[in-house]
């Protein structure tokens, strides 16, 4: 199979650990980019009945840029962190050829904002299904507990210079 692409798709072919500035400058383009990245590398899940969103990748700088842009958009999350070191095995026995970095969102309000941002662009059926499960869990917990704000990470956010 062969596919010919216009030069506007050059960013797909070149493997750079960088998001092009023109993607970061436009909210809709960033949302579409992020949805595609999430389709490939992201996860929506429930952990002990709490909603969690994560992205794991070897693209340390891309994850850093995503985090900065999300904070600009009012979606709060902590800095990226190493989730698996180069040379270690995962559950399936696959050895990592580089450090795996991750960003995580635990705040209910931030997860809902993220969902609103990417929902028009997310294509992967399983990701959409898991995203809906997470969204329903948050809405149910908000109703159950009178929409109480999640204060678990406030101190850490403040220490990291993130306005809450």
N, C-alpha and C positions, 0 to 999 in steps of 0.2 A: 504494500500500500504506500502511496506517495501523497504528500500534502504540500502544496505550495502556499506560502504565507506572504502577505504584503509586509513591507518593512515596519508597519505600525505594530506588528506582533514580535518584533525583535526582542523586546523585554522578556518574552516567554522562552526564547531560545538561549539567550545569554544567561548563564547561571551566576548571578551576582547576589551577594548577601546584602541587598539594598533595595529599597522601594524608590522608584523614580519620583522626583519632586512633583511632576505633573499629576501623579496619582494621589499624592498627599494633599494637593492644593484644592481638589474638588471633592466635596462630601459624597456625592453619588458614585463617582469613580472609585473613591476609596472604599465605599461600602461594597461595591461589586468586586473589587480586588480582594477585600477581606473575606467576603462570602466564598469566593473561589479558594482562598487559602484555607478557610475553615472546612470546606468540602474535602480538601486533601489531608489536612493535618489536625483539625479541631475535633472536640468532643463535648457534647452536652450530656450530663449524667446526674443521677441522684446518688449521693454518698451519705449513708445514714439518714436518709430522708431530707437531706439538704441539697439544694440545686447547686451545681458546680459547672463552670465552663472552663475548658483548658485547650491550649494549643501547645504541641510539643514538636520541636524541629531542631535541626542543626544550624538553622539560620538565626544566629544570635542577634545580628544587627537588624534584621527584618522584624523580629519579635520586639526589639527595643523601639523601633519606629512605630510599630503597631500600637504599643503601649502608650507612647507619647501622644499619638493622634487620638486614641480612645479617651485619654484623660482630657484632652482639649474638647472632646465632644461630651464631656460630663460622665464618662463611664470610668469609674474608679477601679484601679487594680494595682497590685503591688509589682515591684520590679521582677523581671524575668530571673529565673534561677536554674541552675543545673539540676536536671532530674536523673540523668544517667551519664556517667563519665565514659570517655573514649576507652574502648577495649573491654567494656563490661558486657555481660550477656543479659538479655531480657528473659521473660518467662518462657519464650519459645526457643531459647538457646541461640538467638541471633546476636552476634557480636557487633557492637556499635563501632563504626570507623571514625567517629568524632563525638565530641560532647553533645548531648541532647539537652536543649534548653526548653523551658516551659514558662508560659504565662497562665495565670489562673484568675478567674473571677468568682468570688463567693458571695458578694453583696447582691441581695435580691433586686434592688433598684437598678444596679448596673447591668445585671443579666437581662432584665426586661428592656432596658435601653438598647443593649446590644442586639437583642432579638428584633426590636423595631427597626434598627438600622439595617440589618442584613436580610430580613425575611423576604424582600422582593427578589433577592439575587441568589439565595441559597438553593442549590439544585439537587444535591444528594438526598435521596428519599429517606434513608435511615437517619441522616443528620436532622432532616426536617421533622421526622417522627419523634426523635429524642428531644429536639428543641421544644416541641409541643408538650411533651411530658414534663419537661423542666418548667415551662411557662405555667402550665396548669398547677404544678406543685407550688410554685411561688404564689400564684393567685389564691390558691386554697389556704396556704399558710397566712397570707395577708388577711384574708377574711377571718380565719380562725383566731388570729391573735391581734385583731383590730389594727392591722397595717403597721405594726410596730417596726421601727427602723432597726436594722442589723447593726449593732454597735461593736461587734466582736473585733474589728480591725481598725477602729478609729485611732487608737494610740499609735499603731504602726504606720498608718497613713500620715499622721501628723509628723512623726519622726522622719518620714521620707519626704516631707515637704509637699504633700498632696493636700489641697484644701478639701475639707469634708463638708 
